[in-house]
Amino acid sequence: MPALIGVLFLCFCLLQVMPADPAAIIAGPDARPEMIEAIRRDLGLDRPIPVQFIDYIGRVLQGDLGRSIISNKSVGEELAETIGPTVELMIGAMILAVPIGLLLGTVAAVRRGSTTDRIIMAVSVAGVSMPVFFIGLLLIQFVGYKWDLLPFTGRVGPVWAGGLPALILPALTLGSVLIGPIARLTRTAVLEVLGADFVRTARAKGLRERAVIVHHALRNALIPVVTLIGLQAAFLLGGAVVTETMFSWPGVGRLAVGAIISSDFPTAQGAIMILAIAFLVINLIVDVLYVYLDPRVQRA
């Protein structure tokens, strides 16, 4: 809760120093100064920023996020329409990135020093180095436009209602930045575990190499990897803003960008609050996974 309040306060202050005036936007370009000042008083914008922030927190605790300056719709309604697509995009990116990253990292560790290892590490470094918008532009140009294999604009609907083809390119774009870090850390962690005593004991018992790697080495190597996945998943929220804008994906990130550009302060504050809550929830999930993966935590 303190972290969330801090994020909201910082966002609130940054939006206050923007040159646009919400009262002038509501009043219109031909409004007189007296009318604009009256609107400012009605909105409470003439009061000190700390007082405005306390009032805003009070409204949020009551479930009132305000109304959009542009559309005059409830901010809660607009967020409810965009949370689903963003969650869908994040889950799709993770489903694509995590298994591929774990597989590549494990293969590179098992075949350490080979040509396969070098190729996987080179691809991983390239994936980390390339920004998400560059990968998205490549996929749009070739897969979407030139080869016409998949749609690359908008969202048809949920995955279970025929929306899977439209999700693939945005999810692949967003998940591509996560594959490289997961593969590199998985390789390092698996290499460390492969030299442990319990792995040698498992091999001495006659277990198959695949069983040793999957059930003994990989599971114990997942603890630092899960930490990375949690941190990177939280940072994917920033990449989601870029990805949603590029692919016209109707998510929270695109809503936040549009609200900031149009100086729609209530909508921008609501969208940023949702992104901050998602960041905190992802880190909480990572902490819960520790209990399952690390027996030492369970005994504590």
C-alpha angles and dihedrals in degrees: 000000000000090000091051092049090049092052091048092049093049091048091046092053094046092052091049093059094053111116095235119094115218090205091056090049092052093045094049133231095290097049120125120241091248091058092048091050091050091053090049090055092047091052092045092239092134092067125090116280095244090054091048090050094051090050090049093051089049091053092046091053087054091051094253111131094169130240130294114259092212105041098021088224123133111272088224090058093050092048092048089057093051105038093073096055092046093050089047091052093047093049091047091051092049093047089054099040106040101054092042092048093047092047095048093046093048093047091049091051094048091048096041114175095012128119089258090056092051093047093050092049091047091051090047093052090047091051092051092047098051116082119234094246091056092053090046093051091051092051092046093048098047111018096034108030110019100035095026093214101136137016115257105183127074133337122283095197143288120332092251090053099055098283098119098097092055091049098053100076097044091045092047091048093050095041095048092075089057099050096071099051092045092050094048096047093042090054092051094045095046092049090054093048095046089067095051123112096243090057091052089048091052091051091047089056088061099252117160116262092241091054091048092052098042102037101032113019102034097043093052090044091054095078097080090033092057089052090054093045091052093049093044092046089055090049089049085075088071091048089048089062090058094040094049091049093049096048096035087241109172097230138129093269093056090045091053093050092049092047093051093047092050093042091241094158100180092051093044092050092048093049093048090048090055091049090050092050090049090052091053093045092052091053090049090053090052091054090051091051089056089067091056098043102039116056090195090065091049092054091048 
